[in-house]
């Protein structure tokens, strides 16, 4: 399962080795100043939309990788084993939105909103 952390004014999405293979992507880093909103999602996979390229996906079960819409680009790392998650809106970055599954999205959202 992907993990989120704040280190030296950067939000880091740490992907497991399997997620790196599924997403065809390494860990992601974004300046915390690019974060415009953080939302807790009860069913994170329903927030993933667009054409998956590259990545892995099984509707309702798995979404890992890049998802492209007509005017947006999203990175998702969600597995059915952790259906809840956070949606992170970004500005001025290569992705407009991150949707990441996590076991305690409320604590994760609070950590992102108030980095120590």
Protein Blocks (a to p, Z undefined) as FASTA:
>chain_A
ZZdddeehiacddddfklmmmnopacddddfklpmbdcddfblmlmpgcjddeddddehk
accdjdddfkbccdddddfklmbccddddehiabfbdcdddfblmlmmmmmmmcZZ
